[in-house]
Amino acid sequence: MYNLAMLDDNTGFCQVIQCFLSNYFNISTFTDTRIFLEKMESAQYDLVLVDLSIIPNSEVKIKNGCELIEYLKRELKSPPLLVLFTGWISSNSGEEGRKICPLADGYLAKDCGIEEILQEINRLLASQTH
């Protein structure tokens, strides 16, 4: 079973996504950037959903999810798939997502349906195994 993580400062949203995705994946959710980064040092995730609006981390000078994705790509020897998961893009708009965060491996709009979220995660994971 794939291991996923999600970083979003909205606890309720994390709970909803975790409840749904736990039927298909091992998923850990985080609302605190510092705790998430500590966990990334020891945990192995296949895919991480990162909200654009996160609690900044002054220790590593990360102000938003895009900067976090850039940091993880730079610092981790073998980073997981990193997906920008935000309300700042329209459903299915990879073009908008690339403008915001060109280093992300995928883009998901928070207003897309739960089934669409599952399909995109499965598509990304399948692309990694080929």
N, CA, C and O atoms as a printed pandas DataFrame, in Angstrom:
     atom_number atom_name residue_name chain_id  residue_number  x_coord  y_coord  z_coord
0              1         N          MET        A               1    0.849   -1.185    0.000
1              2        CA          MET        A               1    0.000    0.000    0.000
2              3         C          MET        A               1    0.891    1.243    0.000
3              4         O          MET        A               1    1.887    1.307    0.721
4              5         N          TYR        A               2    0.521    2.220   -0.812
5              6        CA          TYR        A               2    1.296    3.456   -0.901
6              7         C          TYR        A               2    1.155    4.290    0.372
7              8         O          TYR        A               2    0.115    4.278    1.030
8              9         N          ASN        A               3    2.228    5.013    0.701
9             10        CA          ASN        A               3    2.236    5.925    1.842
10            11         C          ASN        A               3    2.128    7.356    1.330
11            12         O          ASN        A               3    2.928    7.800    0.506
12            13         N          LEU        A               4    1.123    8.067    1.832
13            14        CA          LEU        A               4    0.895    9.454    1.453
14            15         C          LEU        A               4    0.977   10.342    2.675
15            16         O          LEU        A               4    0.763    9.895    3.802
16            17         N          ALA        A               5    1.288   11.607    2.440
17            18        CA          ALA        A               5    1.242   12.616    3.491
18            19         C          ALA        A               5    0.538   13.834    2.919
19            20         O          ALA        A               5    0.524   14.060    1.708
20            21         N          MET        A               6   -0.041   14.608    3.815
21            22        CA          MET        A               6   -0.707   15.835    3.417
22            23         C          MET        A               6   -0.361   16.914    4.432
23            24         O          MET        A               6   -0.430   16.697    5.642
24            25         N          LEU        A               7    0.013   18.085    3.915
25            26        CA          LEU        A               7    0.294   19.242    4.764
26            27         C          LEU        A               7   -0.686   20.339    4.401
27            28         O          LEU        A               7   -0.675   20.849    3.281
28            29         N          ASP        A               8   -1.529   20.696    5.346
29            30        CA          ASP        A               8   -2.529   21.749    5.151
30            31         C          ASP        A               8   -2.837   22.321    6.526
31            32         O          ASP        A               8   -3.007   21.567    7.484
32            33         N          ASP        A               9   -2.912   23.643    6.637
33            34        CA          ASP        A               9   -3.157   24.230    7.954
34            35         C          ASP        A               9   -4.621   24.150    8.389
35            36         O          ASP        A               9   -4.952   24.573    9.496
36            37         N          ASN        A              10   -5.495   23.621    7.547
37            38        CA          ASN        A              10   -6.912   23.465    7.875
38            39         C          ASN        A              10   -7.154   22.051    8.415
39            40         O          ASN        A              10   -7.201   21.087    7.650
40            41         N          THR        A              11   -7.307   21.939    9.731
41            42        CA          THR        A              11   -7.478   20.646   10.387
42            43         C          THR        A              11   -8.690   19.894    9.857
43            44         O          THR        A              11   -8.607   18.693    9.603
44            45         N          GLY        A              12   -9.803   20.576    9.688
45            46        CA          GLY        A              12  -11.029   19.930    9.202
46            47         C          GLY        A              12  -10.850   19.350    7.815
47            48         O          GLY        A              12  -11.300   18.237    7.540
48            49         N          PHE        A              13  -10.200   20.095    6.945
49            50        CA          PHE        A              13   -9.956   19.614    5.583
50            51         C          PHE        A              13   -9.051   18.389    5.616
51            52         O          PHE        A              13   -9.281   17.425    4.885
52            53         N          CYS        A              14   -8.031   18.423    6.456
53            54        CA          CYS        A              14   -7.141   17.262    6.607
54            55         C          CYS        A              14   -7.928   16.026    7.045
55            56         O          CYS        A              14   -7.706   14.931    6.530
56            57         N          GLN        A              15   -8.832   16.202    7.982
57            58        CA          GLN        A              15   -9.619   15.074    8.483
58            59         C          GLN        A              15  -10.496   14.474    7.393
59            60         O          GLN        A              15  -10.607   13.252    7.290
60            61         N          VAL        A              16  -11.124   15.326    6.577
61            62        CA          VAL        A              16  -11.990   14.836    5.493
62            63         C          VAL        A              16  -11.170   14.044    4.479
63            64         O          VAL        A              16  -11.550   12.938    4.095
64            65         N          ILE        A              17  -10.050   14.611    4.049
65            66        CA          ILE        A              17   -9.208   13.943    3.055
66            67         C          ILE        A              17   -8.645   12.644    3.624
67            68         O          ILE        A              17   -8.615   11.621    2.939
68            69         N          GLN        A              18   -8.200   12.689    4.875
69            70        CA          GLN        A              18   -7.656   11.478    5.489
70            71         C          GLN        A              18   -8.717   10.383    5.585
71            72         O          GLN        A              18   -8.436    9.214    5.319
72            73         N          CYS        A              19   -9.921   10.762    5.961
73            74        CA          CYS        A              19  -11.016    9.793    6.087
74            75         C          CYS        A              19  -11.267    9.097    4.750
75            76         O          CYS        A              19  -11.424    7.877    4.705
76            77         N          PHE        A              20  -11.304    9.859    3.678
77            78        CA          PHE        A              20  -11.557    9.281    2.358
78            79         C          PHE        A              20  -10.363    8.474    1.846
79            80         O          PHE        A              20  -10.524    7.323    1.442
80            81         N          LEU        A              21   -9.189    9.059    1.861
81            82        CA          LEU        A              21   -8.026    8.407    1.259
82            83         C          LEU        A              21   -7.517    7.214    2.061
83            84         O          LEU        A              21   -6.828    6.355    1.511
84            85         N          SER        A              22   -7.844    7.146    3.350
85            86        CA          SER        A              22   -7.385    6.015    4.164
86            87         C          SER        A              22   -8.013    4.694    3.711
87            88         O          SER        A              22   -7.554    3.623    4.109
88            89         N          ASN        A              23   -9.054    4.763    2.889
89            90        CA          ASN        A              23   -9.631    3.552    2.312
90            91         C          ASN        A              23   -8.729    2.961    1.232
91            92         O          ASN        A              23   -8.884    1.797    0.865
92            93         N          TYR        A              24   -7.786    3.756    0.720
93            94        CA          TYR        A              24   -6.952    3.346   -0.406
94            95         C          TYR        A              24   -5.452    3.396   -0.128
95            96         O          TYR        A              24   -4.674    2.697   -0.777
96            97         N          PHE        A              25   -5.046    4.220    0.832
97            98        CA          PHE        A              25   -3.625    4.454    1.097
98            99         C          PHE        A              25   -3.381    4.576    2.598
99           100         O          PHE        A              25   -4.308    4.810    3.373
100          101         N          ASN        A              26   -2.110    4.411    2.998
101          102        CA          ASN        A              26   -1.691    4.826    4.334
102          103         C          ASN        A              26   -1.467    6.328    4.225
103          104         O          ASN        A              26   -0.642    6.767    3.424
104          105         N          ILE        A              27   -2.177    7.118    5.005
105          106        CA          ILE        A              27   -2.045    8.572    4.884
106          107         C          ILE        A              27   -1.840    9.215    6.241
107          108         O          ILE        A              27   -2.529    8.906    7.213
108          109         N          SER        A              28   -0.878   10.112    6.279
109          110        CA          SER        A              28   -0.597   10.915    7.470
110          111         C          SER        A              28   -0.878   12.361    7.110
111          112         O          SER        A              28   -0.510   12.826    6.031
112          113         N          THR        A              29   -1.534   13.074    8.023
113          114        CA          THR        A              29   -1.811   14.482    7.765
114          115         C          THR        A              29   -1.092   15.341    8.791
115          116         O          THR        A              29   -0.901   14.954    9.944
116          117         N          PHE        A              30   -0.699   16.528    8.325
117          118        CA          PHE        A              30    0.036   17.467    9.169
118          119         C          PHE        A              30   -0.543   18.858    8.973
119          120         O          PHE        A              30   -0.894   19.244    7.858
120          121         N          THR        A              31   -0.641   19.611   10.070
121          122        CA          THR        A              31   -1.063   21.008    9.980
122          123         C          THR        A              31    0.087   21.946   10.338
123          124         O          THR        A              31   -0.009   23.156   10.129
124          125         N          ASP        A              32    1.157   21.400   10.869
125          126        CA          ASP        A              32    2.310   22.185   11.301
126          127         C          ASP        A              32    3.511   21.874   10.406
127          128         O          ASP        A              32    3.947   20.725   10.330
128          129         N          THR        A              33    4.040   22.879    9.738
129          130        CA          THR        A              33    5.154   22.702    8.816
130          131         C          THR        A              33    6.393   22.146    9.515
131          132         O          THR        A              33    7.086   21.296    8.957
132          133         N          ARG        A              34    6.673   22.609   10.710
133          134        CA          ARG        A              34    7.855   22.147   11.445
134          135         C          ARG        A              34    7.762   20.647   11.741
135          136         O          ARG        A              34    8.723   19.907   11.533
136          137         N          ILE        A              35    6.610   20.210   12.221
137          138        CA          ILE        A              35    6.421   18.782   12.528
138          139         C          ILE        A              35    6.492   17.954   11.248
139          140         O          ILE        A              35    7.077   16.871   11.238
140          141         N          PHE        A              36    5.898   18.461   10.171
141          142        CA          PHE        A              36    5.962   17.778    8.883
142          143         C          PHE        A              36    7.417   17.593    8.435
143          144         O          PHE        A              36    7.803   16.500    8.022
144          145         N          LEU        A              37    8.213   18.647    8.514
145          146        CA          LEU        A              37    9.607   18.555    8.087
146          147         C          LEU        A              37   10.404   17.577    8.949
147          148         O          LEU        A              37   11.271   16.866    8.440
148          149         N          GLU        A              38   10.117   17.538   10.243
149          150        CA          GLU        A              38   10.779   16.572   11.123
150          151         C          GLU        A              38   10.440   15.147   10.696
151          152         O          GLU        A              38   11.313   14.281   10.653
152          153         N          LYS        A              39    9.188   14.914   10.386
153          154        CA          LYS        A              39    8.737   13.581    9.973
154          155         C          LYS        A              39    9.346   13.186    8.625
155          156         O          LYS        A              39    9.641   12.012    8.400
156          157         N          MET        A              40    9.533   14.149    7.737
157          158        CA          MET        A              40   10.096   13.866    6.413
158          159         C          MET        A              40   11.533   13.345    6.504
159          160         O          MET        A              40   12.014   12.693    5.577
160          161         N          GLU        A              41   12.211   13.626    7.605
161          162        CA          GLU        A              41   13.584   13.149    7.788
162          163         C          GLU        A              41   13.639   11.638    7.969
163          164         O          GLU        A              41   14.630   11.004    7.609
164          165         N          SER        A              42   12.571   11.058    8.529
165          166        CA          SER        A              42   12.597    9.628    8.835
166          167         C          SER        A              42   11.559    8.810    8.069
167          168         O          SER        A              42   11.763    7.615    7.857
168          169         N          ALA        A              43   10.475    9.413    7.659
169          170        CA          ALA        A              43    9.401    8.668    6.996
170          171         C          ALA        A              43    9.637    8.577    5.495
171          172         O          ALA        A              43   10.287    9.440    4.905
172          173         N          GLN        A              44    9.115    7.547    4.898
173          174        CA          GLN        A              44    9.187    7.367    3.455
174          175         C          GLN        A              44    7.767    7.501    2.890
175          176         O          GLN        A              44    6.902    6.666    3.155
176          177         N          TYR        A              45    7.548    8.540    2.126
177          178        CA          TYR        A              45    6.251    8.742    1.486
178          179         C          TYR        A              45    6.406    8.602   -0.020
179          180         O          TYR        A              45    7.432    8.968   -0.593
180          181         N          ASP        A              46    5.375    8.070   -0.646
181          182        CA          ASP        A              46    5.360    7.942   -2.099
182          183         C          ASP        A              46    4.854    9.223   -2.754
183          184         O          ASP        A              46    5.276    9.580   -3.853
184          185         N          LEU        A              47    3.948    9.905   -2.065
185          186        CA          LEU        A              47    3.347   11.124   -2.605
186          187         C          LEU        A              47    2.950   12.024   -1.445
187          188         O          LEU        A              47    2.459   11.554   -0.418
188          189         N          VAL        A              48    3.170   13.328   -1.621
189          190        CA          VAL        A              48    2.812   14.304   -0.593
190          191         C          VAL        A              48    1.962   15.397   -1.225
191          192         O          VAL        A              48    2.335   15.978   -2.244
192          193         N          LEU        A              49    0.818   15.668   -0.612
193          194        CA          LEU        A              49   -0.060   16.767   -1.004
194          195         C          LEU        A              49    0.310   17.975   -0.157
195          196         O          LEU        A              49    0.305   17.898    1.071
196          197         N          VAL        A              50    0.630   19.086   -0.803
197          198        CA          VAL        A              50    1.080   20.283   -0.087
198          199         C          VAL        A              50    0.168   21.447   -0.455
199          200         O          VAL        A              50    0.042   21.803   -1.626
200          201         N          ASP        A              51   -0.460   22.031    0.545
201          202        CA          ASP        A              51   -1.278   23.216    0.320
202          203         C          ASP        A              51   -0.367   24.412    0.055
203          204         O          ASP        A              51    0.736   24.494    0.596
204          205         N          LEU        A              52   -0.833   25.329   -0.778
205          206        CA          LEU        A              52   -0.051   26.536   -1.047
206          207         C          LEU        A              52    0.051   27.399    0.206
207          208         O          LEU        A              52    1.112   27.947    0.505
208          209         N          SER        A              53   -1.061   27.518    0.940
209          210        CA          SER        A              53   -1.089   28.349    2.156
210          211         C          SER        A              53   -0.807   27.478    3.368
211          212         O          SER        A              53   -1.696   26.798    3.880
212          213         N          ILE        A              54    0.439   27.507    3.821
213          214        CA          ILE        A              54    0.823   26.730    5.000
214          215         C          ILE        A              54    1.366   27.670    6.056
215          216         O          ILE        A              54    1.646   28.837    5.784
216          217         N          ILE        A              55    1.511   27.152    7.256
217          218        CA          ILE        A              55    2.106   27.941    8.330
218          219         C          ILE        A              55    3.588   28.078    8.022
219          220         O          ILE        A              55    4.279   27.067    7.903
220          221         N          PRO        A              56    4.095   29.291    7.889
221          222        CA          PRO        A              56    5.516   29.492    7.535
222          223         C          PRO        A              56    6.455   28.854    8.549
223          224         O          PRO        A              56    6.122   28.711    9.726
224          225         N          ASN        A              57    7.628   28.475    8.072
225          226        CA          ASN        A              57    8.657   27.915    8.923
226          227         C          ASN        A              57    9.887   28.804    8.814
227          228         O          ASN        A              57   10.588   28.786    7.802
228          229         N          SER        A              58   10.144   29.577    9.855
229          230        CA          SER        A              58   11.246   30.537    9.812
230          231         C          SER        A              58   12.627   29.865    9.899
231          232         O          SER        A              58   13.623   30.440    9.459
232          233         N          GLU        A              59   12.687   28.652   10.462
233          234        CA          GLU        A              59   13.970   27.959   10.600
234          235         C          GLU        A              59   14.613   27.692    9.239
235          236         O          GLU        A              59   15.826   27.835    9.087
236          237         N          VAL        A              60   13.809   27.307    8.257
237          238        CA          VAL        A              60   14.344   27.012    6.924
238          239         C          VAL        A              60   13.839   28.025    5.889
239          240         O          VAL        A              60   13.996   27.826    4.685
240          241         N          LYS        A              61   13.239   29.099    6.370
241          242        CA          LYS        A              61   12.779   30.201    5.521
242          243         C          LYS        A              61   11.796   29.742    4.433
243          244         O          LYS        A              61   11.975   30.031    3.250
244          245         N          ILE        A              62   10.759   29.022    4.864
245          246        CA          ILE        A              62    9.700   28.565    3.970
246          247         C          ILE        A              62    8.439   29.353    4.303
247          248         O          ILE        A              62    7.963   29.328    5.438
248          249         N          LYS        A              63    7.903   30.053    3.306
249          250        CA          LYS        A              63    6.725   30.884    3.530
250          251         C          LYS        A              63    5.440   30.291    2.960
251          252         O          LYS        A              63    4.347   30.666    3.385
252          253         N          ASN        A              64    5.557   29.363    1.995
253          254        CA          ASN        A              64    4.347   28.795    1.392
254          255         C          ASN        A              64    4.645   27.399    0.850
255          256         O          ASN        A              64    5.783   26.932    0.893
256          257         N          GLY        A              65    3.608   26.744    0.341
257          258        CA          GLY        A              65    3.748   25.376   -0.141
258          259         C          GLY        A              65    4.686   25.227   -1.321
259          260         O          GLY        A              65    5.380   24.218   -1.440
260          261         N          CYS        A              66    4.715   26.225   -2.195
261          262        CA          CYS        A              66    5.626   26.172   -3.337
262          263         C          CYS        A              66    7.081   26.191   -2.864
263          264         O          CYS        A              66    7.906   25.422   -3.356
264          265         N          GLU        A              67    7.387   27.057   -1.922
265          266        CA          GLU        A              67    8.743   27.094   -1.369
266          267         C          GLU        A              67    9.092   25.788   -0.663
267          268         O          GLU        A              67   10.245   25.357   -0.687
268          269         N          LEU        A              68    8.104   25.159   -0.037
269          270        CA          LEU        A              68    8.329   23.878    0.629
270          271         C          LEU        A              68    8.651   22.799   -0.409
271          272         O          LEU        A              68    9.563   21.998   -0.207
272          273         N          ILE        A              69    7.912   22.778   -1.507
273          274        CA          ILE        A              69    8.180   21.808   -2.572
274          275         C          ILE        A              69    9.588   22.005   -3.115
275          276         O          ILE        A              69   10.320   21.034   -3.303
276          277         N          GLU        A              70    9.973   23.248   -3.367
277          278        CA          GLU        A              70   11.323   23.543   -3.853
278          279         C          GLU        A              70   12.371   23.064   -2.844
279          280         O          GLU        A              70   13.380   22.473   -3.228
280          281         N          TYR        A              71   12.132   23.318   -1.561
281          282        CA          TYR        A              71   13.046   22.908   -0.495
282          283         C          TYR        A              71   13.198   21.374   -0.477
283          284         O          TYR        A              71   14.316   20.863   -0.414
284          285         N          LEU        A              72   12.073   20.647   -0.533
285          286        CA          LEU        A              72   12.133   19.191   -0.484
286          287         C          LEU        A              72   12.843   18.616   -1.705
287          288         O          LEU        A              72   13.602   17.654   -1.583
288          289         N          LYS        A              73   12.606   19.188   -2.864
289          290        CA          LYS        A              73   13.272   18.722   -4.088
290          291         C          LYS        A              73   14.787   18.933   -3.984
291          292         O          LYS        A              73   15.572   18.126   -4.482
292          293         N          ARG        A              74   15.173   20.002   -3.346
293          294        CA          ARG        A              74   16.591   20.350   -3.219
294          295         C          ARG        A              74   17.275   19.537   -2.111
295          296         O          ARG        A              74   18.423   19.120   -2.270
296          297         N          GLU        A              75   16.585   19.314   -1.007
297          298        CA          GLU        A              75   17.229   18.744    0.186
298          299         C          GLU        A              75   17.122   17.228    0.313
299          300         O          GLU        A              75   17.997   16.606    0.914
300          301         N          LEU        A              76   16.087   16.627   -0.229
301          302        CA          LEU        A              76   15.910   15.185   -0.079
302          303         C          LEU        A              76   16.631   14.447   -1.197
303          304         O          LEU        A              76   16.569   14.845   -2.361
304          305         N          LYS        A              77   17.307   13.384   -0.838
305          306        CA          LYS        A              77   18.034   12.592   -1.825
306          307         C          LYS        A              77   17.072   11.966   -2.835
307          308         O          LYS        A              77   17.350   11.939   -4.033
308          309         N          SER        A              78   15.961   11.474   -2.348
309          310        CA          SER        A              78   14.963   10.837   -3.208
310          311         C          SER        A              78   13.575   11.333   -2.787
311          312         O          SER        A              78   12.861   10.636   -2.066
312          313         N          PRO        A              79   13.190   12.532   -3.233
313          314        CA          PRO        A              79   11.909   13.096   -2.786
314          315         C          PRO        A              79   10.716   12.322   -3.328
315          316         O          PRO        A              79   10.787   11.748   -4.415
316          317         N          PRO        A              80    9.628   12.306   -2.580
317          318        CA          PRO        A              80    8.399   11.682   -3.073
318          319         C          PRO        A              80    7.793   12.560   -4.172
319          320         O          PRO        A              80    8.284   13.656   -4.440
320          321         N          LEU        A              81    6.744   12.077   -4.794
321          322        CA          LEU        A              81    5.976   12.929   -5.702
322          323         C          LEU        A              81    5.395   14.062   -4.865
323          324         O          LEU        A              81    4.819   13.820   -3.804
324          325         N          LEU        A              82    5.541   15.281   -5.333
325          326        CA          LEU        A              82    5.088   16.445   -4.577
326          327         C          LEU        A              82    3.998   17.153   -5.371
327          328         O          LEU        A              82    4.231   17.644   -6.476
328          329         N          VAL        A              83    2.803   17.196   -4.786
329          330        CA          VAL        A              83    1.622   17.716   -5.468
330          331         C          VAL        A              83    1.145   18.980   -4.767
331          332         O          VAL        A              83    0.882   18.976   -3.564
332          333         N          LEU        A              84    1.035   20.064   -5.535
333          334        CA          LEU        A              84    0.465   21.300   -5.007
334          335         C          LEU        A              84   -1.043   21.124   -4.969
335          336         O          LEU        A              84   -1.668   20.874   -5.999
336          337         N          PHE        A              85   -1.627   21.254   -3.789
337          338        CA          PHE        A              85   -3.050   21.002   -3.545
338          339         C          PHE        A              85   -3.624   22.284   -2.982
339          340         O          PHE        A              85   -3.446   22.575   -1.800
340          341         N          THR        A              86   -4.320   23.064   -3.821
341          342        CA          THR        A              86   -4.668   24.414   -3.394
342          343         C          THR        A              86   -6.008   24.890   -3.931
343          344         O          THR        A              86   -6.519   24.368   -4.922
344          345         N          GLY        A              87   -6.556   25.871   -3.275
345          346        CA          GLY        A              87   -7.766   26.538   -3.739
346          347         C          GLY        A              87   -7.453   27.679   -4.688
347          348         O          GLY        A              87   -8.372   28.340   -5.172
348          349         N          TRP        A              88   -6.178   27.930   -4.968
349          350        CA          TRP        A              88   -5.760   29.038   -5.822
350          351         C          TRP        A              88   -5.772   28.697   -7.299
351          352         O          TRP        A              88   -5.523   29.561   -8.139
352          353         N          ILE        A              89   -6.063   27.434   -7.628
353          354        CA          ILE        A              89   -6.173   27.066   -9.042
354          355         C          ILE        A              89   -7.552   26.471   -9.288
355          356         O          ILE        A              89   -8.199   25.979   -8.364
356          357         N          SER        A              90   -7.993   26.518  -10.526
357          358        CA          SER        A              90   -9.267   25.924  -10.911
358          359         C          SER        A              90   -9.091   24.423  -11.082
359          360         O          SER        A              90   -7.987   23.932  -11.315
360          361         N          SER        A              91  -10.176   23.724  -10.965
361          362        CA          SER        A              91  -10.156   22.285  -11.129
362          363         C          SER        A              91   -9.496   21.902  -12.454
363          364         O          SER        A              91   -9.805   22.470  -13.502
364          365         N          ASN        A              92   -8.587   20.935  -12.390
365          366        CA          ASN        A              92   -7.880   20.419  -13.567
366          367         C          ASN        A              92   -7.032   21.450  -14.287
367          368         O          ASN        A              92   -6.915   21.380  -15.510
368          369         N          SER        A              93   -6.451   22.378  -13.604
369          370        CA          SER        A              93   -5.651   23.386  -14.286
370          371         C          SER        A              93   -4.176   23.250  -13.955
371          372         O          SER        A              93   -3.636   23.967  -13.112
372          373         N          GLY        A              94   -3.542   22.310  -14.639
373          374        CA          GLY        A              94   -2.105   22.148  -14.466
374          375         C          GLY        A              94   -1.348   23.376  -14.928
375          376         O          GLY        A              94   -0.299   23.707  -14.376
376          377         N          GLU        A              95   -1.876   24.054  -15.939
377          378        CA          GLU        A              95   -1.217   25.258  -16.452
378          379         C          GLU        A              95   -1.138   26.335  -15.374
379          380         O          GLU        A              95   -0.087   26.947  -15.184
380          381         N          GLU        A              96   -2.241   26.567  -14.670
381          382        CA          GLU        A              96   -2.233   27.546  -13.568
382          383         C          GLU        A              96   -1.267   27.103  -12.478
383          384         O          GLU        A              96   -0.518   27.915  -11.936
384          385         N          GLY        A              97   -1.287   25.820  -12.161
385          386        CA          GLY        A              97   -0.405   25.286  -11.129
386          387         C          GLY        A              97    1.061   25.453  -11.472
387          388         O          GLY        A              97    1.866   25.805  -10.611
388          389         N          ARG        A              98    1.417   25.201  -12.734
389          390        CA          ARG        A              98    2.814   25.352  -13.162
390          391         C          ARG        A              98    3.289   26.796  -13.047
391          392         O          ARG        A              98    4.462   27.045  -12.774
392          393         N          LYS        A              99    2.382   27.744  -13.255
393          394        CA          LYS        A              99    2.751   29.158  -13.106
394          395         C          LYS        A              99    3.073   29.469  -11.643
395          396         O          LYS        A              99    3.995   30.229  -11.347
396          397         N          ILE        A             100    2.307   28.877  -10.746
397          398        CA          ILE        A             100    2.492   29.112   -9.311
398          399         C          ILE        A             100    3.722   28.366   -8.790
399          400         O          ILE        A             100    4.530   28.922   -8.046
400          401         N          CYS        A             101    3.849   27.103   -9.190
401          402        CA          CYS        A             101    4.894   26.240   -8.623
402          403         C          CYS        A             101    5.417   25.270   -9.680
403          404         O          CYS        A             101    4.965   24.127   -9.754
404          405         N          PRO        A             102    6.365   25.723  -10.495
405          406        CA          PRO        A             102    6.846   24.894  -11.601
406          407         C          PRO        A             102    7.527   23.585  -11.206
407          408         O          PRO        A             102    7.605   22.676  -12.032
408          409         N          LEU        A             103    8.017   23.458   -9.984
409          410        CA          LEU        A             103    8.708   22.235   -9.586
410          411         C          LEU        A             103    7.794   21.133   -9.053
411          412         O          LEU        A             103    8.252   20.015   -8.819
412          413         N          ALA        A             104    6.513   21.430   -8.857
413          414        CA          ALA        A             104    5.587   20.404   -8.366
414          415         C          ALA        A             104    5.430   19.307   -9.414
415          416         O          ALA        A             104    5.505   19.568  -10.615
416          417         N          ASP        A             105    5.214   18.093   -8.954
417          418        CA          ASP        A             105    5.011   16.956   -9.861
418          419         C          ASP        A             105    3.570   16.866  -10.349
419          420         O          ASP        A             105    3.291   16.220  -11.359
420          421         N          GLY        A             106    2.659   17.513   -9.635
421          422        CA          GLY        A             106    1.254   17.497  -10.005
422          423         C          GLY        A             106    0.530   18.628   -9.316
423          424         O          GLY        A             106    1.067   19.292   -8.430
424          425         N          TYR        A             107   -0.714   18.832   -9.747
425          426        CA          TYR        A             107   -1.511   19.949   -9.236
426          427         C          TYR        A             107   -2.938   19.471   -9.032
427          428         O          TYR        A             107   -3.511   18.819   -9.904
428          429         N          LEU        A             108   -3.507   19.794   -7.886
429          430        CA          LEU        A             108   -4.896   19.471   -7.590
430          431         C          LEU        A             108   -5.581   20.694   -7.013
431          432         O          LEU        A             108   -5.051   21.361   -6.124
432          433         N          ALA        A             109   -6.759   20.977   -7.528
433          434        CA          ALA        A             109   -7.562   22.069   -6.996
434          435         C          ALA        A             109   -8.420   21.532   -5.855
435          436         O          ALA        A             109   -8.979   20.440   -5.952
436          437         N          LYS        A             110   -8.520   22.290   -4.795
437          438        CA          LYS        A             110   -9.317   21.848   -3.654
438          439         C          LYS        A             110  -10.799   21.752   -3.981
439          440         O          LYS        A             110  -11.541   21.050   -3.293
440          441         N          ASP        A             111  -11.243   22.456   -5.032
441          442        CA          ASP        A             111  -12.660   22.407   -5.360
442          443         C          ASP        A             111  -13.028   21.239   -6.281
443          444         O          ASP        A             111  -14.191   21.096   -6.657
444          445         N          CYS        A             112  -12.044   20.401   -6.650
445          446        CA          CYS        A             112  -12.394   19.243   -7.473
446          447         C          CYS        A             112  -13.019   18.180   -6.574
447          448         O          CYS        A             112  -12.856   18.210   -5.355
448          449         N          GLY        A             113  -13.714   17.271   -7.169
449          450        CA          GLY        A             113  -14.395   16.229   -6.412
450          451         C          GLY        A             113  -13.434   15.219   -5.818
451          452         O          GLY        A             113  -12.299   15.076   -6.274
452          453         N          ILE        A             114  -13.897   14.528   -4.805
453          454        CA          ILE        A             114  -13.077   13.558   -4.095
454          455         C          ILE        A             114  -12.642   12.420   -5.021
455          456         O          ILE        A             114  -11.527   11.915   -4.892
456          457         N          GLU        A             115  -13.502   12.015   -5.945
457          458        CA          GLU        A             115  -13.143   10.972   -6.909
458          459         C          GLU        A             115  -12.030   11.456   -7.841
459          460         O          GLU        A             115  -11.139   10.690   -8.207
460          461         N          GLU        A             116  -12.090   12.727   -8.220
461          462        CA          GLU        A             116  -11.050   13.300   -9.082
462          463         C          GLU        A             116   -9.704   13.331   -8.358
463          464         O          GLU        A             116   -8.658   13.097   -8.963
464          465         N          ILE        A             117   -9.742   13.621   -7.068
465          466        CA          ILE        A             117   -8.512   13.607   -6.261
466          467         C          ILE        A             117   -7.902   12.206   -6.294
467          468         O          ILE        A             117   -6.701   12.055   -6.518
468          469         N          LEU        A             118   -8.723   11.192   -6.074
469          470        CA          LEU        A             118   -8.258    9.807   -6.080
470          471         C          LEU        A             118   -7.698    9.431   -7.454
471          472         O          LEU        A             118   -6.642    8.802   -7.538
472          473         N          GLN        A             119   -8.385    9.804   -8.517
473          474        CA          GLN        A             119   -7.915    9.489   -9.869
474          475         C          GLN        A             119   -6.555   10.122  -10.154
475          476         O          GLN        A             119   -5.669    9.473  -10.711
476          477         N          GLU        A             120   -6.393   11.385   -9.773
477          478        CA          GLU        A             120   -5.131   12.070  -10.045
478          479         C          GLU        A             120   -3.995   11.469   -9.225
479          480         O          GLU        A             120   -2.885   11.313   -9.734
480          481         N          ILE        A             121   -4.251   11.134   -7.976
481          482        CA          ILE        A             121   -3.220   10.491   -7.146
482          483         C          ILE        A             121   -2.821    9.161   -7.769
483          484         O          ILE        A             121   -1.633    8.857   -7.881
484          485         N          ASN        A             122   -3.809    8.368   -8.176
485          486        CA          ASN        A             122   -3.501    7.074   -8.803
486          487         C          ASN        A             122   -2.732    7.262  -10.117
487          488         O          ASN        A             122   -1.816    6.494  -10.408
488          489         N          ARG        A             123   -3.089    8.257  -10.897
489          490        CA          ARG        A             123   -2.394    8.529  -12.166
490          491         C          ARG        A             123   -0.920    8.873  -11.889
491          492         O          ARG        A             123   -0.017    8.352  -12.543
492          493         N          LEU        A             124   -0.699    9.755  -10.911
493          494        CA          LEU        A             124    0.668   10.156  -10.578
494          495         C          LEU        A             124    1.492    8.976  -10.055
495          496         O          LEU        A             124    2.643    8.792  -10.452
496          497         N          LEU        A             125    0.907    8.194   -9.179
497          498        CA          LEU        A             125    1.623    7.030   -8.629
498          499         C          LEU        A             125    1.945    6.023   -9.739
499          500         O          LEU        A             125    3.036    5.453   -9.757
500          501         N          ALA        A             126    1.015    5.803  -10.650
501          502        CA          ALA        A             126    1.243    4.866  -11.756
502          503         C          ALA        A             126    2.348    5.370  -12.680
503          504         O          ALA        A             126    3.125    4.576  -13.211
504          505         N          SER        A             127    2.420    6.682  -12.874
505          506        CA          SER        A             127    3.443    7.249  -13.753
506          507         C          SER        A             127    4.833    7.072  -13.144
507          508         O          SER        A             127    5.826    7.016  -13.869
508          509         N          GLN        A             128    4.904    6.986  -11.845
509          510        CA          GLN        A             128    6.180    6.833  -11.137
510          511         C          GLN        A             128    6.711    5.413  -11.243
511          512         O          GLN        A             128    7.920    5.201  -11.154
512          513         N          THR        A             129    5.841    4.447  -11.429
513          514        CA          THR        A             129    6.266    3.058  -11.449
514          515         C          THR        A             129    6.660    2.575  -12.825
515          516         O          THR        A             129    7.138    1.449  -12.965
516          517         N          HIS        A             130    6.474    3.397  -13.851
517          518        CA          HIS        A             130    6.813    2.984  -15.223
518          519         C          HIS        A             130    8.142    3.523  -15.670
519          520         O          HIS        A             130    8.566    3.264  -16.796
